[in-house]
């Protein structure tokens, strides 16, 4: 049995035992704000936990609310409009750099999911193969500042490829119609989504050493102590849910999303692929052997250096400004 398998089983058993001890009558209300309203694989732990009643078993009455993008979610958490938010952690880091009082309490995808998406039959297997190709992008997107350092890390200069700027509404269609050879985006969501239109694969930022955190949970700093027990339970439930999913229950995780978001008619097969993708990102080199959701100070420092070089955050920020492991340890 591998160390990762043992970790998942230990997490499942330990958190399961803790959660089952919560009295049924001690239901504390909490709101969790998603990054987007439309179903995504990264939402699996939340919907599965709600579906199986794990939040209730922990003594929590949780409302999962729709979001309007990671940046907006961070802003709403900072404004006290929800207790906990799910967002891409680089977006949170940018907000912290601009003075917003938020902090991450858990990381889901500790190995980031941004990357270059290309057609599976394109013959592009590494960034150097993209020389002379066409990239589609939008002006001012969250991933935009990282494109140049990403390509540079893979051996390409800005002049080695062409960039076509389009409106956000035309981004996906430009790629799927063949109007561009690649797109730098959230690979964990995009690759499964375009499978039917243009079967694709991804070269991740981390594949060339550009290590940025993925998704995580964040809160206003002033509730860390005020709602300490509630936050601890929310983290434990998510540890339990992701450990369960990664132990071979990815389909069940996706089906929980489909059931809870039935009115939006999400694509089941796309969600299954997304959940499987994210289940593979729960561990990074710096978090091996650590509890699920635990964050590495060294990896955050590396990420802050990259983000500062790209102009996404100010110089001088410290990992302690970004996260706490008090709820995952």
C-alpha positions as a Markdown table, in Angstrom:
| # | Residue | x | y | z |
|---|---|---|---|---|
| 1 | Unk | 0.0 | 0.0 | 0.0 |
| 2 | Unk | 1.5 | 3.4 | -1.0 |
| 3 | Unk | 2.0 | 6.3 | 1.4 |
| 4 | Unk | -0.7 | 8.3 | -0.5 |
| 5 | Unk | -3.2 | 5.5 | -0.2 |
| 6 | Unk | -2.4 | 5.2 | 3.5 |
| 7 | Unk | -2.8 | 8.9 | 3.9 |
| 8 | Unk | -6.2 | 8.9 | 2.2 |
| 9 | Unk | -7.4 | 6.0 | 4.4 |
| 10 | Unk | -6.1 | 7.6 | 7.6 |
| 11 | Unk | -7.8 | 10.9 | 6.7 |
| 12 | Unk | -11.0 | 9.1 | 5.9 |
| 13 | Unk | -11.0 | 7.2 | 9.2 |
| 14 | Unk | -9.8 | 10.0 | 11.5 |
| 15 | Unk | -12.1 | 12.7 | 10.1 |
| 16 | Unk | -14.9 | 10.2 | 9.9 |
| 17 | Unk | -14.6 | 9.4 | 13.6 |
| 18 | Unk | -14.4 | 13.1 | 14.6 |
| 19 | Unk | -17.4 | 14.0 | 12.5 |
| 20 | Unk | -19.6 | 11.2 | 13.8 |
| 21 | Unk | -19.2 | 12.5 | 17.3 |
| 22 | Unk | -21.0 | 15.8 | 16.6 |
| 23 | Unk | -24.4 | 16.0 | 18.2 |
| 24 | Unk | -27.2 | 16.1 | 15.7 |
| 25 | Unk | -28.9 | 19.0 | 17.4 |
| 26 | Unk | -25.9 | 21.4 | 17.3 |
| 27 | Unk | -26.4 | 22.7 | 13.8 |
| 28 | Unk | -24.3 | 25.8 | 13.2 |
| 29 | Unk | -25.1 | 27.8 | 10.0 |
| 30 | Unk | -22.3 | 28.4 | 7.5 |
| 31 | Unk | -22.2 | 29.7 | 3.9 |
| 32 | Unk | -19.7 | 28.5 | 1.3 |
| 33 | Unk | -19.4 | 30.6 | -1.8 |
| 34 | Unk | -18.3 | 28.9 | -5.0 |
| 35 | Unk | -16.1 | 30.4 | -7.7 |
| 36 | Unk | -18.7 | 30.0 | -10.4 |
| 37 | Unk | -22.3 | 29.1 | -10.6 |
| 38 | Unk | -21.8 | 26.5 | -13.4 |
| 39 | Unk | -20.8 | 23.0 | -12.1 |
| 40 | Unk | -17.1 | 22.3 | -12.1 |
| 41 | Unk | -15.2 | 19.2 | -11.0 |
| 42 | Unk | -13.4 | 21.1 | -8.3 |
| 43 | Unk | -16.8 | 21.5 | -6.6 |
| 44 | Unk | -17.1 | 17.7 | -6.1 |
| 45 | Unk | -16.1 | 17.6 | -2.4 |
| 46 | Unk | -18.7 | 20.2 | -1.4 |
| 47 | Unk | -21.6 | 18.6 | -3.3 |
| 48 | Unk | -20.7 | 15.1 | -2.3 |
| 49 | Unk | -20.5 | 16.1 | 1.4 |
| 50 | Unk | -23.9 | 17.8 | 1.1 |
| 51 | Unk | -25.4 | 14.8 | -0.7 |
| 52 | Unk | -24.1 | 12.3 | 1.9 |
| 53 | Unk | -25.1 | 14.4 | 4.8 |
| 54 | Unk | -21.5 | 14.8 | 6.1 |
| 55 | Unk | -21.9 | 18.4 | 6.9 |
| 56 | Unk | -25.0 | 17.7 | 9.0 |
| 57 | Unk | -23.1 | 14.8 | 10.7 |
| 58 | Unk | -20.5 | 17.4 | 11.7 |
| 59 | Unk | -23.1 | 19.6 | 13.2 |
| 60 | Unk | -23.2 | 22.1 | 10.3 |
| 61 | Unk | -26.1 | 23.6 | 8.4 |
| 62 | Unk | -24.2 | 24.6 | 5.2 |
| 63 | Unk | -25.5 | 26.6 | 2.3 |
| 64 | Unk | -23.5 | 26.4 | -0.9 |
| 65 | Unk | -23.9 | 29.6 | -2.9 |
| 66 | Unk | -23.1 | 30.4 | -6.5 |
| 67 | Unk | -20.2 | 32.6 | -7.4 |
| 68 | Unk | -19.3 | 34.9 | -10.3 |
| 69 | Unk | -15.6 | 34.1 | -10.7 |
| 70 | Unk | -12.6 | 33.6 | -8.3 |
| 71 | Unk | -11.8 | 37.3 | -8.2 |
| 72 | Unk | -15.4 | 38.3 | -7.2 |
| 73 | Unk | -15.6 | 35.4 | -4.7 |
| 74 | Unk | -12.5 | 36.7 | -3.0 |
| 75 | Unk | -13.9 | 40.2 | -2.9 |
| 76 | Unk | -17.2 | 39.0 | -1.4 |
| 77 | Unk | -15.5 | 37.0 | 1.3 |
| 78 | Unk | -13.4 | 40.0 | 2.1 |
| 79 | Unk | -16.7 | 42.0 | 2.4 |
| 80 | Unk | -18.2 | 39.4 | 4.8 |
| 81 | Unk | -20.9 | 38.2 | 2.4 |
| 82 | Unk | -20.1 | 34.5 | 3.0 |
| 83 | Unk | -18.2 | 32.6 | 5.6 |
| 84 | Unk | -15.9 | 30.5 | 3.3 |
| 85 | Unk | -15.0 | 30.9 | -0.4 |
| 86 | Unk | -13.7 | 28.5 | -3.0 |
| 87 | Unk | -11.4 | 30.2 | -5.4 |
| 88 | Unk | -8.1 | 30.0 | -7.3 |
| 89 | Unk | -5.4 | 30.8 | -4.8 |
| 90 | Unk | -3.4 | 33.1 | -7.1 |
| 91 | Unk | -6.5 | 35.3 | -7.3 |
| 92 | Unk | -6.6 | 35.4 | -3.5 |
| 93 | Unk | -2.9 | 36.3 | -3.4 |
| 94 | Unk | -3.5 | 39.2 | -5.7 |
| 95 | Unk | -6.3 | 40.4 | -3.4 |
| 96 | Unk | -4.1 | 40.1 | -0.3 |
| 97 | Unk | -1.4 | 42.1 | -2.2 |
| 98 | Unk | -4.0 | 44.8 | -2.6 |
| 99 | Unk | -4.9 | 44.9 | 1.1 |
| 100 | Unk | -7.9 | 42.6 | 1.3 |
| 101 | Unk | -8.0 | 40.7 | 4.7 |
| 102 | Unk | -8.4 | 37.2 | 3.4 |
| 103 | Unk | -6.4 | 34.0 | 4.0 |
| 104 | Unk | -6.5 | 30.4 | 2.8 |
| 105 | Unk | -7.4 | 27.6 | 5.3 |
| 106 | Unk | -7.1 | 24.6 | 2.9 |
| 107 | Unk | -5.8 | 23.9 | -0.6 |
| 108 | Unk | -7.7 | 21.4 | -2.9 |
| 109 | Unk | -5.5 | 21.3 | -5.9 |
| 110 | Unk | -2.0 | 21.8 | -4.4 |
| 111 | Unk | -0.5 | 21.3 | -7.8 |
| 112 | Unk | -1.9 | 24.0 | -10.0 |
| 113 | Unk | -4.2 | 23.3 | -13.0 |
| 114 | Unk | -3.3 | 26.1 | -15.5 |
| 115 | Unk | -1.6 | 25.1 | -18.7 |
| 116 | Unk | -1.4 | 25.2 | -22.4 |
| 117 | Unk | -4.3 | 23.2 | -24.0 |
| 118 | Unk | -3.6 | 21.8 | -27.5 |
| 119 | Unk | -5.3 | 19.2 | -29.7 |
| 120 | Unk | -4.5 | 15.6 | -28.8 |
| 121 | Unk | -3.4 | 14.9 | -32.4 |
| 122 | Unk | -1.4 | 18.1 | -32.8 |
| 123 | Unk | 2.0 | 16.5 | -32.2 |
| 124 | Unk | 2.7 | 19.2 | -29.6 |
| 125 | Unk | 4.1 | 17.3 | -26.6 |
| 126 | Unk | 6.3 | 20.0 | -25.0 |
| 127 | Unk | 6.3 | 23.8 | -25.1 |
| 128 | Unk | 9.1 | 24.0 | -27.6 |
| 129 | Unk | 6.8 | 22.2 | -30.1 |
| 130 | Unk | 4.6 | 25.3 | -30.0 |
| 131 | Unk | 7.1 | 27.4 | -31.9 |
| 132 | Unk | 5.4 | 29.0 | -34.9 |
| 133 | Unk | 2.0 | 28.2 | -33.6 |
| 134 | Unk | -1.0 | 30.4 | -32.8 |
| 135 | Unk | -2.3 | 31.1 | -29.3 |
| 136 | Unk | -5.7 | 32.5 | -28.5 |
| 137 | Unk | -6.1 | 34.7 | -25.4 |
| 138 | Unk | -8.2 | 37.5 | -24.0 |
| 139 | Unk | -7.0 | 41.0 | -22.8 |
| 140 | Unk | -6.6 | 41.3 | -19.1 |
| 141 | Unk | -7.5 | 37.7 | -18.1 |
| 142 | Unk | -6.2 | 36.3 | -14.8 |
| 143 | Unk | -3.9 | 33.8 | -16.6 |
| 144 | Unk | -2.5 | 36.5 | -19.0 |
| 145 | Unk | 0.4 | 37.7 | -16.8 |
| 146 | Unk | 1.8 | 34.1 | -16.6 |
| 147 | Unk | 1.8 | 33.3 | -20.3 |
| 148 | Unk | 5.2 | 34.8 | -21.0 |
| 149 | Unk | 7.0 | 33.3 | -18.0 |
| 150 | Unk | 5.4 | 30.0 | -18.7 |
| 151 | Unk | 6.5 | 29.9 | -22.3 |
| 152 | Unk | 10.0 | 31.2 | -21.3 |
| 153 | Unk | 10.3 | 28.3 | -18.9 |
| 154 | Unk | 9.6 | 26.0 | -21.8 |
| 155 | Unk | 12.2 | 27.6 | -24.0 |
| 156 | Unk | 10.0 | 30.0 | -26.0 |
| 157 | Unk | 10.3 | 33.7 | -26.4 |
| 158 | Unk | 7.3 | 36.0 | -27.1 |
| 159 | Unk | 8.2 | 36.2 | -30.8 |
| 160 | Unk | 8.2 | 32.4 | -31.2 |
| 161 | Unk | 4.5 | 32.2 | -31.3 |
| 162 | Unk | 1.6 | 34.3 | -32.4 |
| 163 | Unk | -1.1 | 35.5 | -29.9 |
| 164 | Unk | -4.6 | 36.3 | -31.1 |
| 165 | Unk | -6.7 | 38.4 | -28.7 |
| 166 | Unk | -10.4 | 37.8 | -28.8 |
| 167 | Unk | -13.4 | 38.7 | -26.7 |
| 168 | Unk | -14.0 | 36.3 | -23.7 |
| 169 | Unk | -17.2 | 35.0 | -25.3 |
| 170 | Unk | -15.2 | 33.8 | -28.4 |
| 171 | Unk | -12.3 | 32.3 | -26.5 |
| 172 | Unk | -13.4 | 28.7 | -26.5 |
| 173 | Unk | -15.0 | 28.7 | -29.9 |
| 174 | Unk | -11.9 | 30.1 | -31.5 |
| 175 | Unk | -9.9 | 27.2 | -30.2 |
| 176 | Unk | -12.4 | 24.5 | -30.8 |
| 177 | Unk | -13.1 | 25.6 | -34.4 |
| 178 | Unk | -9.3 | 25.4 | -35.1 |
| 179 | Unk | -8.8 | 29.2 | -35.2 |
| 180 | Unk | -5.9 | 28.7 | -32.9 |
| 181 | Unk | -3.4 | 25.9 | -32.1 |
| 182 | Unk | -3.6 | 26.4 | -28.3 |
| 183 | Unk | -5.0 | 28.2 | -25.4 |
| 184 | Unk | -3.5 | 28.9 | -21.9 |
| 185 | Unk | -6.3 | 28.3 | -19.4 |
| 186 | Unk | -7.7 | 26.3 | -16.5 |
| 187 | Unk | -6.8 | 22.9 | -18.0 |
| 188 | Unk | -8.7 | 20.8 | -15.4 |
| 189 | Unk | -12.0 | 22.4 | -16.5 |
| 190 | Unk | -11.3 | 23.2 | -20.2 |
| 191 | Unk | -9.9 | 19.9 | -21.5 |
| 192 | Unk | -12.9 | 17.7 | -20.5 |
| 193 | Unk | -15.3 | 20.4 | -21.6 |
| 194 | Unk | -14.0 | 20.5 | -25.2 |
| 195 | Unk | -13.5 | 16.8 | -25.5 |
| 196 | Unk | -16.4 | 16.3 | -28.0 |
| 197 | Unk | -15.6 | 19.4 | -30.1 |
| 198 | Unk | -11.8 | 19.1 | -30.2 |
| 199 | Unk | -10.1 | 16.2 | -28.1 |
| 200 | Unk | -7.3 | 17.9 | -26.2 |
| 201 | Unk | -4.5 | 17.5 | -23.7 |
| 202 | Unk | -2.6 | 19.9 | -21.6 |
| 203 | Unk | 1.0 | 20.9 | -20.7 |
| 204 | Unk | 0.7 | 22.3 | -17.2 |
| 205 | Unk | 2.6 | 25.2 | -15.7 |
| 206 | Unk | 4.1 | 22.7 | -13.2 |
| 207 | Unk | 5.5 | 20.6 | -16.1 |
| 208 | Unk | 8.0 | 23.3 | -16.7 |
| 209 | Unk | 8.7 | 24.3 | -13.1 |
| 210 | Unk | 6.2 | 27.1 | -12.9 |
| 211 | Unk | 4.6 | 26.0 | -9.6 |
| 212 | Unk | 1.5 | 28.0 | -8.6 |
| 213 | Unk | -1.2 | 26.8 | -6.2 |
| 214 | Unk | -4.6 | 25.8 | -7.6 |
| 215 | Unk | -7.9 | 26.0 | -5.8 |
| 216 | Unk | -8.5 | 26.4 | -2.1 |
| 217 | Unk | -10.8 | 27.6 | 0.6 |
| 218 | Unk | -10.4 | 31.1 | 2.0 |
| 219 | Unk | -11.9 | 33.2 | 4.8 |
| 220 | Unk | -11.8 | 36.7 | 6.2 |
| 221 | Unk | -8.9 | 36.8 | 8.7 |
| 222 | Unk | -11.1 | 38.1 | 11.5 |
| 223 | Unk | -13.2 | 34.9 | 11.6 |
| 224 | Unk | -10.2 | 32.6 | 12.1 |
| 225 | Unk | -10.8 | 32.6 | 15.9 |
| 226 | Unk | -14.4 | 33.8 | 16.0 |
| 227 | Unk | -15.6 | 30.7 | 14.0 |
| 228 | Unk | -12.6 | 28.4 | 14.7 |
| 229 | Unk | -14.7 | 25.3 | 15.4 |
| 230 | Unk | -16.9 | 25.8 | 12.3 |
| 231 | Unk | -13.9 | 26.2 | 10.1 |
| 232 | Unk | -12.2 | 23.2 | 11.5 |
| 233 | Unk | -15.3 | 21.1 | 10.8 |
| 234 | Unk | -15.6 | 22.4 | 7.2 |
| 235 | Unk | -12.0 | 21.5 | 6.5 |
| 236 | Unk | -12.4 | 18.1 | 8.0 |
| 237 | Unk | -15.5 | 17.4 | 5.9 |
| 238 | Unk | -13.6 | 18.4 | 2.8 |
| 239 | Unk | -10.7 | 16.2 | 3.8 |
| 240 | Unk | -13.0 | 13.3 | 4.2 |
| 241 | Unk | -14.8 | 14.0 | 0.9 |
| 242 | Unk | -11.7 | 14.4 | -1.2 |
| 243 | Unk | -10.0 | 11.3 | 0.3 |
| 244 | Unk | -13.2 | 9.4 | -0.5 |
| 245 | Unk | -13.3 | 10.6 | -4.0 |
| 246 | Unk | -9.6 | 10.0 | -4.7 |
| 247 | Unk | -9.9 | 6.4 | -3.3 |
| 248 | Unk | -11.8 | 5.4 | -6.5 |
| 249 | Unk | -15.1 | 7.2 | -6.1 |
| 250 | Unk | -14.5 | 10.0 | -8.7 |
| 251 | Unk | -17.7 | 9.0 | -10.6 |
| 252 | Unk | -19.7 | 9.3 | -7.4 |
| 253 | Unk | -18.3 | 12.7 | -6.8 |
| 254 | Unk | -19.3 | 13.8 | -10.3 |
| 255 | Unk | -22.8 | 12.4 | -9.9 |
| 256 | Unk | -23.3 | 14.3 | -6.7 |
| 257 | Unk | -22.7 | 17.5 | -8.7 |
| 258 | Unk | -25.1 | 16.4 | -11.4 |
| 259 | Unk | -27.8 | 15.6 | -8.9 |
| 260 | Unk | -27.4 | 18.8 | -6.9 |
| 261 | Unk | -27.1 | 21.0 | -10.0 |
| 262 | Unk | -29.7 | 19.2 | -12.1 |
| 263 | Unk | -31.4 | 22.4 | -13.2 |
| 264 | Unk | -28.3 | 23.5 | -15.0 |
| 265 | Unk | -28.1 | 20.2 | -16.9 |
| 266 | Unk | -24.4 | 19.6 | -16.5 |
| 267 | Unk | -22.6 | 17.1 | -18.7 |
| 268 | Unk | -21.9 | 14.0 | -16.7 |
| 269 | Unk | -19.0 | 12.7 | -18.7 |
| 270 | Unk | -17.2 | 16.0 | -18.7 |
| 271 | Unk | -17.6 | 16.3 | -14.9 |
| 272 | Unk | -16.3 | 12.8 | -14.3 |
| 273 | Unk | -13.2 | 13.7 | -16.3 |
| 274 | Unk | -12.8 | 16.9 | -14.4 |
| 275 | Unk | -13.1 | 15.2 | -11.0 |
| 276 | Unk | -10.6 | 12.6 | -12.0 |
| 277 | Unk | -8.2 | 15.4 | -13.1 |
| 278 | Unk | -8.5 | 17.2 | -9.8 |
| 279 | Unk | -8.2 | 14.0 | -7.7 |
| 280 | Unk | -4.7 | 13.8 | -9.3 |
| 281 | Unk | -3.7 | 17.2 | -8.1 |
| 282 | Unk | -4.4 | 16.8 | -4.3 |
| 283 | Unk | -0.7 | 16.3 | -3.6 |
| 284 | Unk | 2.4 | 18.3 | -4.7 |
| 285 | Unk | 6.1 | 17.6 | -4.2 |
| 286 | Unk | 6.2 | 19.8 | -1.1 |
| 287 | Unk | 3.1 | 18.3 | 0.5 |
| 288 | Unk | 3.8 | 14.6 | 0.3 |
| 289 | Unk | 2.9 | 12.8 | 3.5 |
| 290 | Unk | 1.1 | 15.8 | 4.9 |
| 291 | Unk | -2.7 | 15.9 | 5.7 |
| 292 | Unk | -4.9 | 16.6 | 2.7 |
| 293 | Unk | -5.3 | 20.3 | 2.2 |
| 294 | Unk | -2.0 | 21.2 | 4.1 |
| 295 | Unk | 0.0 | 23.9 | 2.4 |
| 296 | Unk | 3.8 | 24.2 | 2.0 |
| 297 | Unk | 5.5 | 27.4 | 3.0 |
| 298 | Unk | 8.4 | 26.7 | 0.6 |
| 299 | Unk | 5.9 | 26.2 | -2.3 |
| 300 | Unk | 4.0 | 29.4 | -1.4 |
| 301 | Unk | 7.3 | 31.4 | -1.3 |
| 302 | Unk | 8.2 | 30.0 | -4.8 |
| 303 | Unk | 4.7 | 31.0 | -6.0 |
| 304 | Unk | 4.9 | 34.5 | -4.6 |
| 305 | Unk | 8.3 | 35.0 | -6.3 |
| 306 | Unk | 6.8 | 33.9 | -9.6 |
| 307 | Unk | 3.7 | 36.1 | -9.1 |
| 308 | Unk | 5.8 | 39.1 | -8.1 |
| 309 | Unk | 8.0 | 38.7 | -11.2 |
| 310 | Unk | 4.8 | 38.6 | -13.3 |
| 311 | Unk | 3.5 | 41.8 | -11.6 |
| 312 | Unk | 0.5 | 39.9 | -10.1 |
| 313 | Unk | 1.5 | 40.7 | -6.5 |
| 314 | Unk | 3.7 | 43.2 | -4.8 |
| 315 | Unk | 7.3 | 42.4 | -3.7 |
| 316 | Unk | 7.8 | 41.5 | 0.0 |
| 317 | Unk | 4.7 | 39.3 | 0.7 |
| 318 | Unk | 5.3 | 36.3 | 2.9 |
| 319 | Unk | 3.7 | 32.8 | 2.9 |
| 320 | Unk | 2.2 | 33.6 | 6.3 |
| 321 | Unk | 0.2 | 36.3 | 4.6 |
| 322 | Unk | -1.4 | 33.7 | 2.4 |
| 323 | Unk | -2.3 | 30.7 | 4.4 |
| 324 | Unk | -2.7 | 28.9 | 7.7 |
| 325 | Unk | -2.4 | 25.2 | 8.4 |
| 326 | Unk | -4.1 | 25.4 | 11.8 |
| 327 | Unk | -7.2 | 23.6 | 10.5 |
| 328 | Unk | -5.4 | 20.9 | 8.5 |
| 329 | Unk | -2.8 | 19.7 | 10.9 |
